[in-house]
Amino acid sequence: MAENSLEDIFGMLRRYPDVEAPNLQAWDATDKLLLDAAAGRVGPEIRLAVIGDRYGALTLGALASLGVRRVRVHEDLITGERALRNNASALGLAGYEQLPLGEQLLAGAGLVLLQLPRTLAELEEIAEAVARYADPDVVLIAGGRVKHMSLGMNAVLERHFRTVQPQLARQKSRLIIAGGARQASADTAGEADARSPHAAVGHAAVGRPAVGHPAVEHLAELDLDVAAHGAVFAGTKLDIGTRFLLTFLPEMPAARHAVDLGCGTGILAAMYARQNPESRVTATDRSAAAVASAEATARANGLADRITALQDDAMSTLPAASADLVLLNPPFHLGASVHAGAGIKLFEAAARVLAPGGQLWTVFNRHLQYLPALERLVGPTTVRGNNPKFTVAVSTRRA
């Protein structure tokens, strides 16, 4: 297929069901750079795996322009999974399979295309998986925007591959080509697999990481063991917004059903469940790694029977009016962009899922003008506290 046809494909891609806006697009220059680098390395029989394909640009670009018949793909975010399916349907393309990070995705893969993650911990998990499960002579082509890359990424890849070759930057993106897996011993791999979180909870069992194990750290200030996979924001640390929201925990009502929305490692869910043993708590996030981490945090603290972990997009599978309390520390970034749309989407979701009279407790950066939106979308809103950086607000769902 001609290059301009690939451009046409990119031009048709949408982010939906993720937030869409004029300054947000479903592909970047790194996607094209990765596909260009892969062009001379593929054929009809190549076993190609794609990791971190946010909205399907790499998967659909490969199917349309590289002559491959099948692509195995892993995306941590359920919004990315759904966007790929939507885009594939709109373009009339098939031949891809969405899989968790692990053996099914990578077995025998000769070529892996990777949109580099933002954290070294997540890159470590990915590199470990590729080295363990792919063909011993696998080539990994990893790419990212230069401003988000670091020399530490080279060091991570060098631990898992025999050759690591950074390429010259183009269009503010750069590739790193790694080859030849440094494979872990069978004993080490077996131990790591044995520590992986695999319990089936909702959709999370489909997309959650299948290699390595979450890091676990005891947070003395909370007397809580926190588990974190590499892709989770803040890792095993206590995010400062969550810390401030937790100071209001004694004021929160005892709910029949409480939801930790955008749960991350599940700290809010665990602390609320510990204080309210009669409450049913759902910890939900769009990230498979976050859901696996929250579930592992619940197990580590003896709370697995009270907390259900669920991978979902803004509680889309929870019934309307099914919760009495929602706890939320919303993101204010969408990928690399600062954007309020993620918070607004979650406020709308809380309004749908809360029963009349139910409460949404939100912590957010003080510079964000969320109070009018909370009042409009959810109901009467009061500020419960401020510190130099954050505001905590309580919104009551209108009857």
C-alpha positions as a Markdown table, in Angstrom:
| # | Residue | x | y | z |
|---|---|---|---|---|
| 1 | Met | 0.0 | 0.0 | 0.0 |
| 2 | Ala | 1.3 | 3.4 | -0.9 |
| 3 | Glu | 2.6 | 5.7 | 1.9 |
| 4 | Asn | -0.2 | 8.2 | 1.3 |
| 5 | Ser | -2.7 | 5.4 | 2.0 |
| 6 | Leu | -1.0 | 5.0 | 5.4 |
| 7 | Glu | -1.5 | 8.7 | 6.0 |
| 8 | Asp | -5.1 | 8.3 | 5.0 |
| 9 | Ile | -5.5 | 5.6 | 7.7 |
| 10 | Phe | -4.0 | 7.7 | 10.3 |
| 11 | Gly | -6.3 | 10.6 | 9.4 |
| 12 | Met | -9.3 | 8.4 | 10.0 |
| 13 | Leu | -8.3 | 7.2 | 13.4 |
| 14 | Arg | -10.4 | 8.3 | 16.4 |
| 15 | Arg | -9.6 | 8.2 | 20.1 |
| 16 | Tyr | -13.2 | 7.3 | 21.1 |
| 17 | Pro | -14.2 | 6.1 | 23.7 |
| 18 | Asp | -11.3 | 8.0 | 25.2 |
| 19 | Val | -11.7 | 11.8 | 25.4 |
| 20 | Glu | -11.6 | 13.6 | 22.0 |
| 21 | Ala | -10.7 | 17.2 | 21.4 |
| 22 | Pro | -9.2 | 19.3 | 18.6 |
| 23 | Asn | -5.8 | 19.3 | 20.3 |
| 24 | Leu | -5.8 | 15.5 | 20.9 |
| 25 | Gln | -5.1 | 13.0 | 18.1 |
| 26 | Ala | -5.0 | 9.2 | 17.9 |
| 27 | Trp | -1.5 | 8.9 | 16.5 |
| 28 | Asp | 1.9 | 10.7 | 16.6 |
| 29 | Ala | 5.1 | 10.8 | 14.6 |
| 30 | Thr | 6.5 | 7.8 | 16.6 |
| 31 | Asp | 3.8 | 5.5 | 15.1 |
| 32 | Lys | 4.9 | 6.3 | 11.6 |
| 33 | Leu | 8.6 | 6.1 | 12.5 |
| 34 | Leu | 8.0 | 2.6 | 14.0 |
| 35 | Leu | 6.2 | 1.4 | 10.9 |
| 36 | Asp | 8.8 | 2.7 | 8.6 |
| 37 | Ala | 11.5 | 0.9 | 10.6 |
| 38 | Ala | 9.5 | -2.3 | 10.5 |
| 39 | Ala | 8.9 | -2.2 | 6.8 |
| 40 | Gly | 12.1 | -4.0 | 5.8 |
| 41 | Arg | 11.8 | -6.6 | 8.5 |
| 42 | Val | 8.4 | -8.2 | 7.9 |
| 43 | Gly | 6.7 | -10.6 | 5.6 |
| 44 | Pro | 3.6 | -12.7 | 5.5 |
| 45 | Glu | 5.0 | -15.2 | 7.9 |
| 46 | Ile | 6.5 | -12.9 | 10.5 |
| 47 | Arg | 5.2 | -13.2 | 14.0 |
| 48 | Leu | 4.5 | -9.6 | 14.9 |
| 49 | Ala | 3.6 | -8.3 | 18.3 |
| 50 | Val | 2.6 | -4.7 | 19.1 |
| 51 | Ile | 2.7 | -3.2 | 22.6 |
| 52 | Gly | 1.4 | 0.1 | 23.7 |
| 53 | Asp | -0.7 | 0.8 | 20.6 |
| 54 | Arg | -2.8 | 3.5 | 22.1 |
| 55 | Tyr | -5.6 | 3.7 | 19.5 |
| 56 | Gly | -4.6 | 1.2 | 16.8 |
| 57 | Ala | -2.2 | 3.2 | 14.6 |
| 58 | Leu | 0.5 | 0.6 | 14.8 |
| 59 | Thr | -1.7 | -2.5 | 14.5 |
| 60 | Leu | -3.9 | -1.2 | 11.7 |
| 61 | Gly | -0.9 | 0.5 | 9.9 |
| 62 | Ala | 0.9 | -2.9 | 10.0 |
| 63 | Leu | -2.1 | -4.8 | 8.6 |
| 64 | Ala | -2.7 | -2.2 | 5.9 |
| 65 | Ser | 0.9 | -1.4 | 4.8 |
| 66 | Leu | 3.4 | -4.1 | 5.9 |
| 67 | Gly | 1.9 | -7.2 | 4.3 |
| 68 | Val | 1.4 | -9.0 | 7.6 |
| 69 | Arg | -1.6 | -11.2 | 8.0 |
| 70 | Arg | -1.8 | -11.3 | 11.8 |
| 71 | Val | -0.9 | -8.9 | 14.6 |
| 72 | Arg | -1.0 | -9.8 | 18.3 |
| 73 | Val | -1.4 | -6.6 | 20.3 |
| 74 | His | -1.4 | -5.6 | 24.0 |
| 75 | Glu | -2.7 | -2.2 | 25.3 |
| 76 | Asp | -2.9 | -1.6 | 29.0 |
| 77 | Leu | -5.9 | 0.8 | 28.8 |
| 78 | Ile | -9.3 | -0.6 | 28.1 |
| 79 | Thr | -10.1 | 2.7 | 26.3 |
| 80 | Gly | -7.2 | 1.9 | 23.9 |
| 81 | Glu | -8.5 | -1.7 | 23.4 |
| 82 | Arg | -12.0 | -0.4 | 22.5 |
| 83 | Ala | -10.6 | 2.4 | 20.3 |
| 84 | Leu | -8.6 | -0.2 | 18.3 |
| 85 | Arg | -11.8 | -2.3 | 17.7 |
| 86 | Asn | -13.8 | 0.8 | 16.7 |
| 87 | Asn | -11.1 | 2.0 | 14.3 |
| 88 | Ala | -10.6 | -1.5 | 12.8 |
| 89 | Ser | -14.4 | -1.8 | 12.2 |
| 90 | Ala | -14.5 | 1.7 | 10.6 |
| 91 | Leu | -11.6 | 0.9 | 8.3 |
| 92 | Gly | -12.8 | -2.6 | 7.5 |
| 93 | Leu | -9.5 | -4.2 | 8.7 |
| 94 | Ala | -9.2 | -7.5 | 10.5 |
| 95 | Gly | -6.4 | -9.9 | 11.5 |
| 96 | Tyr | -5.4 | -8.7 | 15.0 |
| 97 | Glu | -5.8 | -10.4 | 18.4 |
| 98 | Gln | -5.8 | -8.5 | 21.7 |
| 99 | Leu | -4.0 | -10.3 | 24.4 |
| 100 | Pro | -2.5 | -9.7 | 27.9 |
| 101 | Leu | 1.2 | -9.0 | 28.3 |
| 102 | Gly | 2.7 | -12.5 | 28.4 |
| 103 | Glu | 3.3 | -15.8 | 26.6 |
| 104 | Gln | 0.2 | -15.7 | 24.3 |
| 105 | Leu | 1.1 | -12.3 | 23.1 |
| 106 | Leu | 4.8 | -12.9 | 22.6 |
| 107 | Ala | 5.4 | -16.6 | 21.9 |
| 108 | Gly | 7.7 | -17.0 | 18.9 |
| 109 | Ala | 7.5 | -13.3 | 18.0 |
| 110 | Gly | 10.3 | -12.3 | 15.7 |
| 111 | Leu | 9.5 | -8.6 | 15.7 |
| 112 | Val | 8.0 | -6.4 | 18.5 |
| 113 | Leu | 6.9 | -2.8 | 18.0 |
| 114 | Leu | 6.7 | -0.8 | 21.2 |
| 115 | Gln | 5.4 | 2.7 | 21.9 |
| 116 | Leu | 7.7 | 3.4 | 24.9 |
| 117 | Pro | 6.0 | 3.8 | 28.2 |
| 118 | Arg | 6.5 | 6.7 | 30.5 |
| 119 | Thr | 8.1 | 4.8 | 33.4 |
| 120 | Leu | 11.2 | 2.7 | 33.6 |
| 121 | Ala | 9.3 | 0.2 | 35.8 |
| 122 | Glu | 6.8 | -0.4 | 33.1 |
| 123 | Leu | 9.5 | -0.8 | 30.5 |
| 124 | Glu | 11.3 | -3.3 | 32.7 |
| 125 | Glu | 8.1 | -5.5 | 32.8 |
| 126 | Ile | 7.7 | -5.3 | 29.1 |
| 127 | Ala | 11.3 | -6.0 | 28.3 |
| 128 | Glu | 11.4 | -8.9 | 30.6 |
| 129 | Ala | 8.3 | -10.4 | 28.9 |
| 130 | Val | 9.7 | -10.0 | 25.4 |
| 131 | Ala | 13.0 | -11.5 | 26.4 |
| 132 | Arg | 11.3 | -14.5 | 28.1 |
| 133 | Tyr | 8.7 | -15.4 | 25.6 |
| 134 | Ala | 9.7 | -14.1 | 22.1 |
| 135 | Asp | 12.0 | -15.8 | 19.6 |
| 136 | Pro | 15.6 | -15.8 | 20.9 |
| 137 | Asp | 16.6 | -13.7 | 17.9 |
| 138 | Val | 13.7 | -11.2 | 18.4 |
| 139 | Val | 14.1 | -7.6 | 17.2 |
| 140 | Leu | 12.4 | -5.0 | 19.4 |
| 141 | Ile | 11.8 | -1.6 | 17.8 |
| 142 | Ala | 10.9 | 0.8 | 20.6 |
| 143 | Gly | 10.0 | 4.4 | 19.9 |
| 144 | Gly | 8.9 | 7.5 | 21.8 |
| 145 | Arg | 8.8 | 11.3 | 21.8 |
| 146 | Val | 12.3 | 12.6 | 22.5 |
| 147 | Lys | 11.2 | 14.8 | 25.4 |
| 148 | His | 9.9 | 11.7 | 27.2 |
| 149 | Met | 12.9 | 9.5 | 26.7 |
| 150 | Ser | 15.9 | 9.0 | 28.9 |
| 151 | Leu | 19.2 | 7.2 | 29.0 |
| 152 | Gly | 17.7 | 4.9 | 31.7 |
| 153 | Met | 15.6 | 3.3 | 28.9 |
| 154 | Asn | 18.8 | 2.1 | 27.2 |
| 155 | Ala | 20.0 | 0.7 | 30.5 |
| 156 | Val | 16.7 | -1.2 | 31.0 |
| 157 | Leu | 16.9 | -2.7 | 27.5 |
| 158 | Glu | 20.5 | -3.7 | 27.9 |
| 159 | Arg | 19.6 | -5.9 | 30.8 |
| 160 | His | 17.3 | -7.9 | 28.6 |
| 161 | Phe | 18.8 | -7.8 | 25.1 |
| 162 | Arg | 22.3 | -8.4 | 23.7 |
| 163 | Thr | 22.3 | -5.4 | 21.4 |
| 164 | Val | 20.8 | -2.0 | 22.0 |
| 165 | Gln | 21.1 | 0.7 | 19.3 |
| 166 | Pro | 19.6 | 4.2 | 19.8 |
| 167 | Gln | 18.7 | 5.8 | 16.4 |
| 168 | Leu | 18.9 | 9.4 | 15.3 |
| 169 | Ala | 15.9 | 11.6 | 16.2 |
| 170 | Arg | 13.3 | 12.4 | 13.5 |
| 171 | Gln | 10.3 | 14.6 | 13.8 |
| 172 | Lys | 10.9 | 14.9 | 17.6 |
| 173 | Ser | 10.7 | 11.1 | 17.9 |
| 174 | Arg | 13.5 | 8.6 | 18.4 |
| 175 | Leu | 13.8 | 4.8 | 18.0 |
| 176 | Ile | 15.8 | 2.3 | 20.0 |
| 177 | Ile | 16.4 | -1.1 | 18.2 |
| 178 | Ala | 17.2 | -4.0 | 20.5 |
| 179 | Gly | 17.9 | -7.5 | 19.5 |
| 180 | Gly | 18.8 | -11.0 | 20.8 |
| 181 | Ala | 17.0 | -11.9 | 24.1 |
| 182 | Arg | 19.0 | -12.4 | 27.3 |
| 183 | Gln | 16.6 | -15.0 | 28.5 |
| 184 | Ala | 16.0 | -15.6 | 32.2 |
| 185 | Ser | 16.5 | -19.1 | 33.5 |
| 186 | Ala | 13.5 | -21.4 | 33.7 |
| 187 | Asp | 13.6 | -21.3 | 37.5 |
| 188 | Thr | 13.6 | -17.6 | 37.6 |
| 189 | Ala | 10.8 | -17.4 | 35.1 |
| 190 | Gly | 8.8 | -19.9 | 37.0 |
| 191 | Glu | 9.2 | -18.0 | 40.3 |
| 192 | Ala | 8.1 | -14.8 | 38.6 |
| 193 | Asp | 5.0 | -16.4 | 37.0 |
| 194 | Ala | 4.1 | -17.9 | 40.4 |
| 195 | Arg | 3.9 | -14.4 | 41.9 |
| 196 | Ser | 1.8 | -12.9 | 39.1 |
| 197 | Pro | -1.8 | -11.8 | 40.0 |
| 198 | His | -4.2 | -14.0 | 38.0 |
| 199 | Ala | -7.5 | -14.1 | 39.9 |
| 200 | Ala | -10.3 | -13.5 | 37.5 |
| 201 | Val | -12.2 | -10.4 | 38.4 |
| 202 | Gly | -14.4 | -8.8 | 35.8 |
| 203 | His | -12.7 | -7.8 | 32.6 |
| 204 | Ala | -9.4 | -7.3 | 34.4 |
| 205 | Ala | -8.4 | -11.0 | 33.9 |
| 206 | Val | -8.3 | -10.5 | 30.2 |
| 207 | Gly | -5.9 | -7.6 | 30.0 |
| 208 | Arg | -3.8 | -7.8 | 33.1 |
| 209 | Pro | -0.1 | -8.3 | 33.2 |
| 210 | Ala | 0.9 | -12.0 | 33.0 |
| 211 | Val | 4.6 | -11.7 | 33.8 |
| 212 | Gly | 6.8 | -10.5 | 36.6 |
| 213 | His | 5.2 | -9.6 | 39.9 |
| 214 | Pro | 4.1 | -6.3 | 41.5 |
| 215 | Ala | 6.5 | -4.5 | 43.7 |
| 216 | Val | 5.2 | -4.4 | 47.3 |
| 217 | Glu | 6.0 | -1.8 | 49.9 |
| 218 | His | 4.7 | -1.2 | 53.4 |
| 219 | Leu | 3.5 | 2.3 | 53.9 |
| 220 | Ala | 4.1 | 2.9 | 57.6 |
| 221 | Glu | 2.0 | 6.1 | 57.7 |
| 222 | Leu | -1.0 | 4.0 | 56.7 |
| 223 | Asp | 0.1 | 0.7 | 58.0 |
| 224 | Leu | -0.7 | -0.7 | 54.6 |
| 225 | Asp | 1.1 | -2.9 | 52.1 |
| 226 | Val | 0.8 | -1.4 | 48.6 |
| 227 | Ala | 1.4 | -3.5 | 45.5 |
| 228 | Ala | 2.2 | -1.9 | 42.1 |
| 229 | His | 2.9 | -3.0 | 38.6 |
| 230 | Gly | 5.1 | -0.8 | 36.5 |
| 231 | Ala | 2.4 | 1.0 | 34.6 |
| 232 | Val | 0.6 | 2.4 | 37.6 |
| 233 | Phe | 0.9 | 6.1 | 38.5 |
| 234 | Ala | 3.0 | 6.8 | 41.6 |
| 235 | Gly | 4.1 | 3.1 | 42.0 |
| 236 | Thr | 4.0 | 1.9 | 45.6 |
| 237 | Lys | 4.2 | 5.5 | 46.9 |
| 238 | Leu | 1.3 | 7.5 | 48.3 |
| 239 | Asp | 0.2 | 10.1 | 45.8 |
| 240 | Ile | 0.0 | 13.5 | 47.6 |
| 241 | Gly | -3.6 | 14.1 | 46.4 |
| 242 | Thr | -4.7 | 10.7 | 47.8 |
| 243 | Arg | -2.9 | 11.5 | 51.1 |
| 244 | Phe | -4.9 | 14.7 | 51.4 |
| 245 | Leu | -8.2 | 13.0 | 50.6 |
| 246 | Leu | -7.5 | 10.3 | 53.2 |
| 247 | Thr | -7.4 | 12.9 | 55.9 |
| 248 | Phe | -11.2 | 13.2 | 55.4 |
| 249 | Leu | -11.8 | 9.4 | 55.7 |
| 250 | Pro | -13.4 | 9.7 | 59.2 |
| 251 | Glu | -16.0 | 12.1 | 57.7 |
| 252 | Met | -17.1 | 9.8 | 54.8 |
| 253 | Pro | -20.4 | 7.9 | 55.2 |
| 254 | Ala | -20.6 | 4.2 | 55.6 |
| 255 | Ala | -21.9 | 3.1 | 52.3 |
| 256 | Arg | -23.5 | -0.2 | 51.2 |
| 257 | His | -21.5 | 0.1 | 48.0 |
| 258 | Ala | -18.5 | 2.4 | 47.6 |
| 259 | Val | -16.4 | 2.8 | 44.4 |
| 260 | Asp | -12.8 | 3.8 | 44.2 |
| 261 | Leu | -12.9 | 5.3 | 40.7 |
| 262 | Gly | -9.5 | 5.5 | 38.9 |
| 263 | Cys | -8.2 | 3.2 | 41.7 |
| 264 | Gly | -4.5 | 3.0 | 40.8 |
| 265 | Thr | -3.0 | 0.7 | 43.3 |
| 266 | Gly | -6.2 | 0.6 | 45.4 |
| 267 | Ile | -5.0 | 2.6 | 48.4 |
| 268 | Leu | -8.4 | 4.5 | 48.8 |
| 269 | Ala | -10.3 | 1.3 | 48.3 |
| 270 | Ala | -8.2 | -0.6 | 50.9 |
| 271 | Met | -8.3 | 2.2 | 53.5 |
| 272 | Tyr | -12.1 | 2.7 | 53.1 |
| 273 | Ala | -12.8 | -1.0 | 53.3 |
| 274 | Arg | -10.7 | -1.3 | 56.4 |
| 275 | Gln | -12.6 | 1.5 | 58.1 |
| 276 | Asn | -16.0 | 0.2 | 56.9 |
| 277 | Pro | -16.0 | -3.6 | 57.1 |
| 278 | Glu | -19.7 | -3.8 | 56.2 |
| 279 | Ser | -19.3 | -1.9 | 53.0 |
| 280 | Arg | -18.9 | -3.6 | 49.6 |
| 281 | Val | -16.1 | -1.8 | 47.7 |
| 282 | Thr | -15.4 | -1.8 | 44.0 |
| 283 | Ala | -11.9 | -0.6 | 42.9 |
| 284 | Thr | -12.1 | 0.2 | 39.2 |
| 285 | Asp | -9.6 | 1.7 | 36.6 |
| 286 | Arg | -9.2 | 1.6 | 32.9 |
| 287 | Ser | -5.7 | 0.3 | 33.3 |
| 288 | Ala | -5.2 | -3.5 | 33.5 |
| 289 | Ala | -2.0 | -3.0 | 35.5 |
| 290 | Ala | -3.8 | -0.7 | 38.0 |
| 291 | Val | -6.6 | -3.3 | 38.5 |
| 292 | Ala | -4.0 | -6.1 | 39.0 |
| 293 | Ser | -2.2 | -3.9 | 41.5 |
| 294 | Ala | -5.4 | -2.9 | 43.4 |
| 295 | Glu | -6.3 | -6.6 | 43.6 |
| 296 | Ala | -2.9 | -7.5 | 44.9 |
| 297 | Thr | -3.0 | -4.6 | 47.5 |
| 298 | Ala | -6.4 | -6.0 | 48.7 |
| 299 | Arg | -4.9 | -9.5 | 49.1 |
| 300 | Ala | -1.8 | -8.3 | 50.8 |
| 301 | Asn | -3.9 | -6.6 | 53.5 |
| 302 | Gly | -6.5 | -9.3 | 54.0 |
| 303 | Leu | -9.3 | -7.3 | 52.3 |
| 304 | Ala | -9.8 | -9.5 | 49.2 |
| 305 | Asp | -13.3 | -10.6 | 50.4 |
| 306 | Arg | -14.5 | -7.0 | 50.6 |
| 307 | Ile | -13.0 | -5.4 | 47.5 |
| 308 | Thr | -13.8 | -6.3 | 43.9 |
| 309 | Ala | -11.3 | -5.1 | 41.3 |
| 310 | Leu | -12.8 | -4.3 | 37.8 |
| 311 | Gln | -11.2 | -3.0 | 34.6 |
| 312 | Asp | -13.7 | -0.7 | 33.0 |
| 313 | Asp | -14.0 | 2.7 | 31.3 |
| 314 | Ala | -15.5 | 5.2 | 33.7 |
| 315 | Met | -17.7 | 2.5 | 35.4 |
| 316 | Ser | -19.5 | 1.8 | 32.1 |
| 317 | Thr | -20.6 | -1.7 | 33.2 |
| 318 | Leu | -21.9 | -0.6 | 36.6 |
| 319 | Pro | -25.7 | -0.1 | 36.8 |
| 320 | Ala | -27.1 | 3.3 | 37.2 |
| 321 | Ala | -27.8 | 4.4 | 40.8 |
| 322 | Ser | -25.9 | 1.4 | 42.2 |
| 323 | Ala | -23.4 | 3.1 | 44.5 |
| 324 | Asp | -23.8 | 5.3 | 47.6 |
| 325 | Leu | -20.3 | 6.7 | 47.5 |
| 326 | Val | -17.6 | 7.4 | 44.9 |
| 327 | Leu | -14.1 | 8.4 | 45.8 |
| 328 | Leu | -12.1 | 10.1 | 43.1 |
| 329 | Asn | -8.6 | 11.5 | 42.5 |
| 330 | Pro | -9.0 | 12.3 | 38.8 |
| 331 | Pro | -6.1 | 12.6 | 36.4 |
| 332 | Phe | -5.5 | 15.9 | 34.7 |
| 333 | His | -3.3 | 14.5 | 32.0 |
| 334 | Leu | -4.3 | 12.6 | 28.9 |
| 335 | Gly | -1.2 | 10.9 | 27.8 |
| 336 | Ala | 1.3 | 13.8 | 27.5 |
| 337 | Ser | -1.3 | 16.5 | 27.3 |
| 338 | Val | -2.8 | 18.5 | 30.2 |
| 339 | His | -6.5 | 18.3 | 29.7 |
| 340 | Ala | -9.6 | 18.6 | 31.9 |
| 341 | Gly | -11.6 | 16.3 | 29.8 |
| 342 | Ala | -10.7 | 13.2 | 31.8 |
| 343 | Gly | -12.0 | 14.6 | 35.0 |
| 344 | Ile | -15.3 | 15.8 | 33.4 |
| 345 | Lys | -15.9 | 12.3 | 31.9 |
| 346 | Leu | -15.5 | 10.8 | 35.4 |
| 347 | Phe | -17.8 | 13.3 | 37.0 |
| 348 | Glu | -20.5 | 12.4 | 34.4 |
| 349 | Ala | -19.9 | 8.7 | 35.2 |
| 350 | Ala | -20.2 | 9.3 | 39.0 |
| 351 | Ala | -23.5 | 11.2 | 38.4 |
| 352 | Arg | -24.9 | 8.1 | 36.6 |
| 353 | Val | -23.7 | 5.5 | 39.0 |
| 354 | Leu | -24.6 | 7.3 | 42.3 |
| 355 | Ala | -28.0 | 6.7 | 43.8 |
| 356 | Pro | -30.0 | 9.9 | 44.7 |
| 357 | Gly | -28.4 | 11.4 | 47.8 |
| 358 | Gly | -25.1 | 9.5 | 47.2 |
| 359 | Gln | -21.9 | 11.4 | 47.6 |
| 360 | Leu | -18.9 | 12.0 | 45.3 |
| 361 | Trp | -15.7 | 12.9 | 47.2 |
| 362 | Thr | -13.1 | 14.4 | 44.9 |
| 363 | Val | -9.6 | 15.7 | 45.4 |
| 364 | Phe | -8.1 | 17.9 | 42.6 |
| 365 | Asn | -5.4 | 20.5 | 42.0 |
| 366 | Arg | -6.6 | 23.9 | 43.1 |
| 367 | His | -5.9 | 25.5 | 39.8 |
| 368 | Leu | -8.5 | 23.3 | 38.1 |
| 369 | Gln | -11.9 | 25.0 | 37.9 |
| 370 | Tyr | -13.9 | 21.8 | 38.7 |
| 371 | Leu | -16.4 | 23.2 | 41.2 |
| 372 | Pro | -18.9 | 24.5 | 38.6 |
| 373 | Ala | -18.7 | 21.3 | 36.6 |
| 374 | Leu | -19.3 | 19.2 | 39.8 |
| 375 | Glu | -22.3 | 21.4 | 40.7 |
| 376 | Arg | -23.7 | 21.1 | 37.2 |
| 377 | Leu | -23.1 | 17.4 | 36.5 |
| 378 | Val | -23.5 | 15.8 | 40.0 |
| 379 | Gly | -25.3 | 18.1 | 42.3 |
| 380 | Pro | -24.8 | 20.5 | 45.3 |
| 381 | Thr | -21.1 | 20.7 | 46.0 |
| 382 | Thr | -19.3 | 22.0 | 49.0 |
| 383 | Val | -15.5 | 22.4 | 49.6 |
| 384 | Arg | -14.5 | 20.3 | 52.6 |
| 385 | Gly | -10.8 | 21.4 | 52.7 |
| 386 | Asn | -7.9 | 23.1 | 51.0 |
| 387 | Asn | -4.2 | 22.9 | 51.3 |
| 388 | Pro | -1.6 | 24.8 | 49.2 |
| 389 | Lys | -2.0 | 22.4 | 46.3 |
| 390 | Phe | -5.3 | 20.6 | 46.5 |
| 391 | Thr | -9.1 | 21.0 | 47.1 |
| 392 | Val | -11.4 | 18.3 | 48.5 |
| 393 | Ala | -15.0 | 18.7 | 47.5 |
| 394 | Val | -18.2 | 16.7 | 48.2 |
| 395 | Ser | -21.0 | 16.6 | 45.7 |
| 396 | Thr | -24.4 | 15.1 | 46.5 |
| 397 | Arg | -26.3 | 13.4 | 43.7 |
| 398 | Arg | -29.6 | 15.1 | 43.0 |
| 399 | Ala | -32.8 | 13.2 | 43.5 |
